[in-house]
Amino acid sequence: MTPFAAGRNRIGWSKGGKSAWWKDTEIADTFTRECLQFIERNKEKRFFLLFTPHNVHAPIIPHPRFDGSSGLGKRADMLHELDASIGEILATLDRLQLAKDTLIIFSSDNGSYATNESGHKPNGPFSGVKSQLWEGGHRVPFIVRWPARIQPGVSDDLVSTIDVPATLCAAVGIAVPKDALPDSYNLLPALLGEKNAPKRENLVLLSGSGHLAIRCQQYKHMPNLAYADGWKAAAQKAPNAPAKPALFDLTKDPGETNNLYATETATAKRLAEELAKAEKATRTRPQ
């Protein structure tokens, strides 16, 4: 194991404290085992479980039993390992007859850092990678299951992981104080299929370098394409260069290759105003 991949910190690099090191190949099994034991201990009462797996983050070191399982590379092998962990958790809920009344939310904090792995494209048709304002940087799965209350289906609604706290509060009947969770939307009415359920009109996106974009319906506006590449943006921004704003229609152009800013000026202006409004607001969630 190199210093980068020997359990020496969240991702590596640090030295010392050997008694606290872990074996990277055992992280998934350890986390999964703890989750299963937690569910067993709390099966007779309400519980909240936050499972934050290491897979598929660097260092890319799958357990030997998954190494080579995908045929696409070690990151995809780690995805198989993640699938197995989730499967064990779901199977435990089934065995304990808890699945019907358990709300499960599965998502991710960002898009893939790789664009092509042995012919497989983790970010699909979307441009960009983790940390960037391009769709590939932040568009992720958002899967919800609650058999007792949520009917199977697919939605095109705008949602964010920042909406999870308010949604969970609504699910268990906790009122959110006025000054709390300022940007978290309650998605529960929409998840339950309620007629005229409130929905997000827009979603502000944040890059790894702290720059913003906004999504509204099928459109996305970036104030300056020079900052679209997240962590790499600083090296690309020329001093005193004029801003290069962009507008994309993601329905027709998911790869964000056709900048409509100069032709759909009314839409571009509206989204720019919405972004400025959100930046100034102390709270964006509905009251």
C-alpha positions in Angstrom: 0.0 0.0 0.0 1.3 3.5 -0.8 0.9 6.4 1.6 -2.0 7.5 -0.5 -3.9 4.3 -0.1 -3.1 2.9 3.3 -6.1 4.1 5.4 -4.2 7.2 6.6 -6.9 9.8 6.6 -10.1 10.1 4.6 -8.3 9.9 1.3 -4.6 9.5 2.3 -1.4 11.5 2.6 -1.2 12.0 6.4 1.4 10.2 8.6 1.4 8.8 12.1 -1.4 7.3 14.2 -1.0 3.8 13.0 -3.4 2.4 15.5 -6.2 4.2 13.8 -5.4 3.1 10.3 -7.8 0.9 8.5 -7.6 -1.6 5.6 -9.2 0.0 2.6 -10.4 -3.3 1.2 -12.4 -3.9 4.5 -14.2 -0.5 4.7 -17.3 -1.6 2.8 -17.7 -4.8 4.9 -17.2 -2.9 8.1 -19.7 -0.2 7.3 -22.2 -2.6 6.1 -21.9 -4.9 9.1 -22.4 -1.9 11.5 -25.5 -0.9 9.6 -27.0 -4.4 9.8 -26.2 -4.6 13.5 -27.8 -1.1 14.1 -31.0 -2.2 12.3 -31.2 -5.4 14.4 -30.8 -3.4 17.6 -33.5 -0.9 16.7 -36.0 -3.1 14.9 -38.7 -2.6 17.5 -38.7 1.2 17.3 -38.2 4.1 14.9 -34.7 4.6 13.7 -32.7 6.8 11.4 -29.7 5.3 9.6 -27.3 7.4 7.6 -25.1 5.0 5.5 -22.2 6.9 3.9 -20.2 4.3 2.0 -16.6 4.8 0.9 -17.4 3.3 -2.5 -16.7 4.6 -5.1 -14.4 7.3 -3.8 -10.6 7.2 -4.2 -8.5 5.3 -3.4 -9.9 2.8 -5.9 -9.3 -0.5 -4.1 -12.1 -3.0 -4.3 -12.2 -6.0 -2.0 -10.5 -9.0 -3.6 -13.9 -10.8 -4.0 -15.0 -8.0 -6.3 -11.7 -7.2 -8.0 -12.3 -7.8 -11.8 -16.0 -8.5 -11.3 -17.1 -5.7 -13.7 -14.7 -6.1 -16.5 -14.6 -2.2 -16.7 -12.0 -1.4 -14.1 -11.5 -1.1 -10.3 -13.9 1.8 -9.9 -16.7 -0.2 -11.5 -15.7 -3.2 -9.4 -16.2 -0.9 -6.3 -19.7 -0.1 -7.7 -20.5 -3.8 -7.6 -19.3 -3.8 -4.0 -21.6 -0.9 -3.2 -24.5 -2.8 -4.9 -23.8 -5.7 -2.6 -23.8 -3.6 0.5 -27.1 -2.0 -0.4 -28.5 -5.4 -1.2 -27.6 -6.7 2.3 -29.3 -3.7 4.0 -32.4 -4.2 1.9 -32.5 -7.9 2.5 -32.2 -7.3 6.3 -35.2 -4.9 6.2 -37.1 -7.6 4.3 -36.2 -10.4 6.7 -37.2 -8.3 9.7 -40.5 -7.2 7.9 -39.5 -3.6 8.1 -39.2 -2.8 4.4 -42.8 -1.7 3.9 -42.7 1.1 6.4 -39.1 2.2 5.9 -38.4 5.3 3.8 -35.2 4.8 1.9 -33.4 7.6 0.0 -30.4 6.8 -2.2 -28.3 9.5 -3.8 -24.8 10.8 -4.2 -22.9 14.1 -3.4 -21.5 14.6 -6.9 -21.0 13.2 -10.4 -18.2 10.9 -11.4 -14.6 12.1 -11.6 -14.0 9.8 -14.6 -15.6 10.3 -18.0 -14.6 7.0 -19.7 -13.6 3.7 -18.1 -13.0 1.0 -20.6 -15.8 2.2 -22.8 -18.2 2.8 -19.9 -19.2 6.5 -19.4 -20.1 7.0 -15.7 -21.7 10.4 -16.4 -23.6 9.2 -19.5 -24.2 12.0 -22.1 -23.4 14.8 -19.7 -20.4 17.0 -19.9 -18.0 17.6 -17.1 -16.9 15.8 -13.9 -17.0 16.2 -10.2 -16.6 19.8 -8.9 -17.8 21.4 -12.1 -21.0 23.3 -13.1 -21.5 21.1 -16.1 -24.3 18.5 -15.7 -21.8 15.7 -15.2 -20.5 17.4 -12.1 -23.7 17.3 -10.1 -26.4 15.4 -11.8 -26.8 12.2 -9.8 -29.3 9.4 -9.1 -32.1 10.3 -6.6 -34.0 7.1 -5.8 -36.7 6.9 -3.1 -38.6 3.8 -1.8 -41.4 3.6 0.8 -43.7 0.8 -0.2 -46.4 1.7 2.3 -46.8 5.2 0.9 -44.9 5.9 -2.3 -46.1 4.4 -5.6 -43.4 3.4 -8.2 -42.8 5.9 -10.9 -40.3 8.4 -12.5 -40.3 12.2 -12.1 -38.6 15.0 -13.9 -38.9 17.4 -10.9 -35.9 19.3 -9.8 -34.6 18.0 -6.5 -31.4 18.2 -4.5 -29.8 16.3 -1.6 -30.2 19.6 0.3 -34.0 18.8 0.3 -33.6 15.6 2.3 -33.7 17.2 5.8 -37.0 19.0 5.3 -38.5 16.0 3.6 -37.5 13.7 6.5 -38.9 16.1 9.0 -42.2 16.1 7.1 -42.2 12.3 7.0 -42.0 12.0 10.7 -44.2 14.9 11.6 -41.5 17.4 12.8 -42.2 21.1 12.1 -39.2 22.9 10.7 -38.6 26.2 12.5 -38.8 29.3 10.4 -35.1 30.1 10.6 -33.9 26.5 10.0 -33.1 24.6 6.8 -33.3 27.8 4.8 -32.9 26.2 1.4 -34.3 22.7 2.0 -37.6 21.9 0.2 -40.1 19.4 1.5 -40.5 16.9 -1.3 -42.9 14.6 0.6 -46.1 15.8 -1.1 -44.6 15.3 -4.5 -43.2 11.9 -3.5 -46.7 10.8 -2.3 -48.2 11.9 -5.6 -50.4 14.6 -4.1 -52.3 16.7 -6.6 -50.8 20.2 -7.0 -47.9 19.3 -4.8 -45.4 22.3 -4.5 -42.3 21.8 -6.6 -39.0 23.6 -7.0 -39.1 26.3 -9.6 -35.3 26.5 -9.7 -32.2 25.0 -8.3 -28.9 26.8 -7.6 -25.8 24.8 -8.3 -22.4 25.3 -6.6 -19.1 24.3 -8.1 -16.1 23.0 -6.2 -14.5 26.4 -6.6 -17.5 28.2 -5.1 -19.1 29.5 -8.3 -22.8 29.3 -9.1 -25.2 28.4 -11.9 -29.0 28.0 -11.9 -31.3 25.4 -13.3 -35.0 26.4 -14.1 -37.2 23.9 -15.9 -35.2 22.6 -18.9 -32.8 25.6 -18.9 -29.5 26.2 -17.1 -27.7 29.5 -16.9 -24.0 30.0 -16.0 -22.9 33.6 -15.5 -19.4 32.8 -16.7 -18.2 29.8 -18.6 -14.6 30.5 -17.4 -15.7 29.2 -14.0 -17.6 26.1 -15.2 -14.7 23.7 -14.6 -14.8 23.9 -10.9 -11.4 23.1 -9.3 -9.7 23.7 -12.7 -11.4 27.0 -13.3 -8.8 29.2 -11.6 -6.1 28.2 -13.9 -8.3 28.8 -17.0 -9.6 32.3 -16.0 -7.6 35.0 -17.8 -7.1 38.2 -15.7 -9.5 41.0 -16.7 -11.2 38.8 -19.3 -14.9 39.6 -19.9 -17.5 37.2 -18.6 -18.8 34.6 -21.0 -22.3 33.8 -19.9 -24.1 30.7 -21.1 -27.6 29.3 -21.5 -28.4 25.7 -22.3 -31.6 23.8 -23.1 -30.9 20.5 -21.3 -33.9 18.8 -22.9 -32.5 19.2 -26.4 -28.8 19.5 -25.5 -27.9 17.4 -22.4 -24.2 17.6 -23.3 -24.3 21.5 -23.1 -22.7 22.1 -26.4 -25.0 24.8 -27.8 -24.9 28.1 -26.0 -28.2 29.9 -26.5 -27.4 33.0 -24.4 -27.2 35.3 -27.5 -30.4 34.0 -29.1 -32.8 33.3 -26.2 -32.1 36.6 -24.4 -35.4 36.8 -22.5 -34.9 33.4 -20.9 -31.2 34.2 -20.1 -32.2 37.4 -18.5 -34.9 35.8 -16.4 -32.6 33.1 -15.1 -29.8 35.6 -14.3 -32.4 37.6 -12.3 -33.5 34.4 -10.4 -29.9 33.6 -9.6 -29.2 37.1 -8.3 -32.4 37.0 -6.2 -31.4 33.6 -4.7 -27.9 34.9 -3.8 -29.3 37.9 -1.9 -32.0 35.8 -0.1 -31.5 34.5 3.4 -34.0 31.7 2.7 -35.2 30.2 -0.5 -37.5 27.4 0.7 -41.3 28.1 0.7 -42.7 29.2 4.0 
